[in-house]
Amino acid sequence: MINNKKIIVVLPAYNADKTLQKTFEEIPFDIVDEVILTDDFSNDETVSVAQKIGIKHIISHDSNKGYGANQKSCYQKAIELNADIIVMLHPDYQYTPKLIPAMCSLVATDLYEVVLGSRILGKGALKGGMPFYKYVSNRILTFVQNVLMNQKLSEYHTGYRCFDVKFLKKIDFKNNSDDFVFDNEILAQCCYLNAKIGEISCPANYFEEASSINFSRSITYGLGVLRVSFSYFLQKTKMASFALFRNL
């Protein structure tokens, strides 16, 4: 806990048996109260490893439902366990758990409602091995998103996020996409509600076991991001109405 606020780390997992233990062992349990792992029908030993290292809350999907669906399961369970702060961390060790105290402190002290671990601040992306085409597409998409959504974020595509649960409960994330664009939808919803969003520089590690979507999936994701951003712009300017923002 920090400031008597319960902190739960959620791990949306898919084929993470080679990196899960290393990620788990770096979680700062002096402040983290619970860990939840959701396994999206992995075809490796992710669940067995999770059980072996002592993760108490394990949710196993009976089919591969998608990255967004994986997060939904994590967040819903964390809310059921009365979390005050939720940290979403990929168990592939692309992001270091050592930043959890800093991210949570910014939320626990009411400075921010959402904190993002940014790979772009501090040049951590390229140094960590991010493929150049991914870096370029990240920068282009982020520029377009900032223009359309009137924001000044360094990136919208990080998988390392910290939420104030009181704010997260305002968002109907259960009806968002089950695919990768879920990340952008929930962030667009946060922006639409004028969330106080902070960023912290985060080194990133790219290696063989780190999860990453292929080029064709990246194209699909990029088009989805543009759809969300234009929807946000049209909704804010009252030129159209979209279900993504309707219940906010």
N, C-alpha and C positions, 0 to 999 in steps of 0.2 A: 504493500500500500504506500501511497504518497498522499499526505493530507487526509488520511482516513478514507481514501478512495480506492475501491477494489479494482485491481488491474488484472485483466485476463488477456493472454496472448493466444491468438488463433492462428492455426497452421493449415491452410488449404493445400492438401497434398495430392500429388499424382506421380507415382513412380519415383519416390524420394528416399528409397531405402539406403542409398549410399551416402546421403548427406544429412539425413534426419538427426542422427545422434550428435553429430558435430554442431548442428544448429541448436539442438535442445540443450547441450551442455554449456553453451555460451549465454543462455537466457539468464538474466540476473534475478535469481529467486529471492534475493533479499527484499525486492519490491514487488515481484510478480506473484500473484496469489494462485492463479490457475492457468493451465494450458489446455486448449482444445485442439484436437487434430481431426480434420475431416478428410477421409480418403475417398477419392472419386473413382472407385473401382480400378485401382492400380493392378497391373499384372506382374508386380514384383512383390517384395516382402515388406512393404511399407508398414502395414498393420502389425505384423509380427515384431518389427523393430520398435514400433511405438509402444507395444505392450512390454517388450523387454526392458526398455529404458524407463518405464514407469509413468507414461502419460495416462492419466486417470480417465479423461473424457475423450473417447474415440468414437467418431461417427463414421460408419462405413456405408457408402452408397451401393445400392444393388445393381447399378448400371453407371456407365460414364455419362454424367449429366452436364458436365461443362464447368469451366473455371468460375463463372458467375454463380452457378448453382452451388458450387462448393463454398463460396464465401457466404451465401445466404444461410446455409446450414450452420456455419461457424458463428455468424452474428446472432442468429436466433437462439442458439444454445448459450452463448455468452450473456445475452439479455436475460434468459431464463435463470442463469446463475447469479443474477443481480450484479453484473459488472457495472462499474462506474466509468471505467476507461477500457477500451478495446484496442489492442495493437494487432494489426494484420501483418504477418511476417511469412514470407515464402520459406518453406523448409528445405530449399535446395541450396542454401548457403550463398546465395547471390548477394544478400544483404546481411550485414553483421548485426547480431542481436545486442551488441554492446551499446548501441544508440538508444535502446529502449528507455533507460532512465532519463535521458535528456528529452526525448520526445514526450514521455509521460509527464515530466515536470512542467512542460509548457502548457499541457492541458489541465493538470491538477491544480495549477496556480491561476487558472481561468484567464490566461493570456490568449489562448487559442482554443477553438472547438475542434479543429482538425489540424493535424501536423503531418507533413509529407517528408519522407526521406528522399531527398533529391540526388540523383546521380549526376546531374548537370552542374550544380553548384560545386565549385572546387575542382572541376575537370575530372571527377572520379570515373566517369563513364568510359572514356577512351583509355585512360590509364588502367582500368580494370579489365580491358579486353572487349568492350562492346563493339560488335561489328560496325564498320564505318557506315554502311548503308542504313543500319538501325539508328545510329547517331544522327545522321543527316535527316532521316524521316522524322525522328523525334523532334529535332529543332524546327523543321518546317511545320509540322502539325501543331506544335506548341505555339508558334508565332500566329498561325491562323486562329487557333483557339483563343489566344489572348485578345486578338482583335475582335472576334465575333462575340466573345463573352465578357469583354471589358475587364480583364484580369491582368495580373503581372506575375504569373507563376513561372518558375524556371522549367517545369515539366509537369505533364498530366498523366504520365504513363508509368510511374513508379509502383511497384508492388509492396511498398513498405509504408504503412499508414497507421495513424493513431487517431482515434475518435473519442470525443466526449459522448457517452451513451445517451445523455439527455438530449443532445442534438441529433444523434443518429436515429432516435425514436421518432423524430419528426418526418423522416424520409420513408416512403413506401417502397423500400428497396426490394421487397419480395416480388414485385411485379416487373422488375428490371430484367434485362437479358440474362440468359444462362451462360452466355459465351464471354469472350475476353472483353468485349465492349462494356460489360458491367462496370468495370473500373471507371470508365469515362462517364457513364450515366450517373453513377452515385456522386462523382465529383461535380458534375454539372448541376445536380440537384442541390448539393451543398452551396455552390455559388449562387444558385437561384434564390436560396434562403438567406443570402448574405452572411454565410458562415465566416467566422474569423479563422482564416487559413494561414498557417505558418509552414515554413520549410526549414529543413536542416540538412547540411551537406552530408552525403552518405557515399562512402566508397562502394563500388560494385565489383563483384567477381564473376567473370565469365569463364567457364571451363566446361568440359565435356558433360559432366553430370548436372550442370545447372540447366533448369528448364528454360526453353525458349521456343517460340513458335516459328515455323518455317516461313519462307518467303511468301508463298501463296496465302497462308493464314494472315501474314502481316499486311498484305494488300487488303484482305477482307476487313481486318481490324481497322486499318487506316480509313477506309471508306465509312465504316461504322462511326468512327470518331468524327469525321466531317459531318455525317448525318446528325449526330448529337449536337454538335456546335451550331450548325445552321438552325436546328430546331430551337435551341436556346435563344438565338438571336431573334428569330421570328416570334417566339413566345414573349420575350421581353419587350419587343417593339409592338406587340399586340396585333401583329399581322396574321397570326395563326395560333391555333391552340393544339397542344400535344399531350397525350396521356402521361408522358414522362414527368410533366410538371403540374398536372391538373389537380392533384390532391395535396399540393404543398401549400 
